[in-house]
C-alpha cells in the first residue's frame, strides 16, 4: 500500500491493528489510514462480505489486511475474533474501538429495547472488546494502545440523542478507568471525541434545517472531514503518544468550546 508521508515516529510497521465497525464510515477510513502507516489491519464487523472487499483493496494497494467477523455485543464473538488475530498475527498491538450506533428520538418516545441497542453497542460492546484485548496483551506481556471512539456528545448535550450521549459519556469514563488500571502493564487507553464529521450517517441530517443550523454553531463553519481525524489517530496508535493514557482528544472545529 502506498505509504503516507508521516514522520518515522508515526510508522506502524510490524504492528497489528484491530478496527471494529470497519465496514463503513469512520471505521473504514481508520483501517485505510493505519494500513498506509504500515500496520497490518484486522477488519472487524458483522458484514463480512464488505470487509473482504476492503481487505482486497488494501492488499492490492500493497498493504496487509484480513476480514474478521465480529458482533461486539456478543462476548463469544469477541473472543473468537481476538483468537483469530492471535492465531494469524500473534496478537493485537492496537485496538480501535469504533463500532457504534445512534437513535434520534426523544426520551419521551424511546423504548427500552432501543435504549438497550444503543448502550449495548456503544458502551458494553467497547468494554467487551477492550477488556478481552487487554487480557491478551497482558498475558503476552505485549504493550498496547486501545483507542476508543467517543464523541463530543459525551461531553455536551443535544436533543433527541439521550441514549447516544449517555453511551459516549460512559465510554469516556471507561477510557479513564481502564487507563488507570492498565498503565502498569504498558497498555495505554485513550479516546478520540469527534464532532460532526461528514459521513453517510451525518450527511442526511446536515441537509435538514436543523443540520444547517447546527453547522452555524461550529466555529470553523464546516463539517469535519474524515482525514481531519488522521493525525490524532496516528498519534494515539503510535509510540509518539507513549506517555499518554487516559486522554480524551477532541476534534470538532471548536464546537465544544462554542457557547451556542
PyMOL commands that set and color helices and strands:
alter all, ss='L'
color gray80, all
select helices_A, chain A and resi 8-10+25-36+48-60+75-89+112-139+152-154+162-185+200-206+209-216+226-237+239-241+255-257
alter helices_A, ss='H'
color red, helices_A
select strands_A, chain A and resi 16-20+40-45+65-69+94-97+144-149+187-194+248-251
alter strands_A, ss='S'
color yellow, strands_A
deselect
rebuild
show_as cartoon
